[in-house]
Amino acid sequence: MKKSTYLLFLVVFISAHAQQIIENPKTPLSKNPGRILTLKEVMRIAGDGEGYYYSGINKLQIDGSGNIYIRDFWSTDQRANFLVFSPNGQFLKDLYRQGEGPGEIQSAFDFAISDSNIFVFDSMKRKIIILENNGEFMKEFKIKSGSSLGFIGIFKDWLIFKRKEIPSEIKTSRLYDEKSVIVFISKDGKQIKDFYTFVNKEFRITKTQGGGMMGWDPFKSVIGNNILFVCHSQEYFIEALDLETGKVLKRFSRKYPRVKHKLQDWEKMFSSKYNAPKRKFEDDIEALFYDGNYLWIKTSIKDEKKGYLFDLFDSRGQFCDSFFINNSGRIVKIDGNFLYTSEKDEDFLPFVVKYKIMDSIGTR
């Protein structure tokens, strides 16, 4: 009797807490899906100029005044760059200061911009450097939360990170559940709290076989409208985490024709040596962006003539639009009706291009 009562309670509990998945059809609400998006170049920033240079774009952000911030930490002389440009592309300053002292970055870093400050995460020294919007150093603090932190962004008075937690004991070489914990750290560093946990699969190798890992499930995220949109699956699947309550508001997907994975030589050798699983399909979702109104999804579908296929979803998880972007560059930022790409010319010299989106998108 007690066992039956417990099972009934368990079923009711799971049903009450299960989040319905919004299954969208293959075709979006837009009347003209599958078109090539029309882009008009409005600005170009060369890879080098008076007082600056960069060799590629790892991240691009825009502040409230329209100033453009570029992170590049793979420069030719092993020195990173953290460059600021005006809205019209004029070079303003380099915020990168290499070193281990106050306000200095050892090597790799990430950043996020709030209304009044710039927050820089030095991943090697595990510290947050706070700059004024003019780039002047204010203060810094160490982060005491666990290892393997990745900087996601800012939400109100909180800095948002992802902490990677691997299984405590690897007994066999196989796929393991790996936790991706969303961590909130207050802007003064005094409060740290675990907010929500996602689970990914990752192939782990035992120490007796040399140790190591092979990525399996991705973790891609973007913040938009108080929501953290996350993809942590190879399949077409998005979860929308409410950053106010810590609850998943919705889970959504769409009918998607998966792209077969082209097995690389190193994968064949790796699988043969460690008995690792073989990937059958590419990750359905390659990247996530938020333009202020819509969630943009870069899919694995690429047409040689049309480019990559992008999908648009609204805040309700509805599949609104789908189009191709025919551009040789890599999209690094979508801001309203503007799109920024990292490209290279015929001599492989880098540059950033700002495009205006000329077409109507979504359902408007």
C-alpha positions, 0 to 999 in steps of 0.5 A: 500500500505504501509503495503504491501510494509512493509511486502515485505521488511520484507520477503526480510530482513528475507530471506537475513539474514536467515542462511541455515541449513546444513542437513547432512544424517544419515551416515557420509562420513567415510567408516567405521562408527560405529566402536569402536575407538582403544585407547592405554594408554600412561600415567596415573596420580593418584589422589594423590602423593607426594605434591598433591591430587585431588578427581575428574576432573572438567576441564583439559587444556594443554599449549603450552609446553604440561604441563597439568592443572587440576581443581578440586574444590570438594575436600574432605576438601572443598579446591579446587585444581589447579594442574600443571603436566609436559607432562609426568605426573610429579607433578609440583605445585598447583596454588590454593591460597584460600582467598580473597586477591590479587591472591587468590580465594574464592572457585569456579573458572574457567581458560583458558590458553594463550601463555604467561599467565594463566587467572583464573576467581573467580566466587564468587568475580567476578574477573580475576586473571592473572598469569605468565606461571610459576604460579607467580601472576601478577595482577587482576581486577574486572568484572563489567558486569552483573551477572551469568557469565560463562567463555568460553575461550580465543580468541586473546586479549579477554576473552570470557564469557556467561552471562545468562539473565532471563526474567524480570518478571515471570507471570506464571510458564512455559517455558520462552525464556532465553538469553545467551549473549556472552560477550567479555572482554579485557585481561586488563579488560578495554573493555567489549562488548556484542558480540552475543545472543543465546536463550534457553528455561528454565522452571521458577516458579513464586514467588507465588509458591516459585520461582525456575527453571528447566533446559530445553534447554542446552548450550554447547560450545567449541572454535576451529579455531576462531569459537565458536561452540554452541548447545543450543537446546535439538535437534541435532543442532550446530551453528558456530559463527565467533569470528572475525565478530560476525556472525553465519557462518553456522548452521548444523545438521544430521538425528539423532535417538533420545533417549527416556528420562527416567523420574526420580521420582523427575521429576514426582513430580516436574511436578505434583506440578508445571505443568512443561512440561515432557521431552520426549527425552534426549539431543541429544548432551551431550558434545562438543570437538575440537581436532584442526581439527574436532568438536567432538560431544558426542551423547546421544546414548550409547551401553552397549557393545560399549560405547558412540557414537561420531560424527565428523564434519569438518569446513564446517559442513560436517558429516565426521565420527562416532564411539563408545568409549568404556571407563568407564571414562569421556572424559575431553580433546581431543588434536590432536591424544590424548584423556584424561579421568577422571576415577576411579579404583575398590576402587573408587580412581580417576586418569587421563589417556592419550590415543593415538588414534590408528585409522584413524579418519575423512576422512583422 
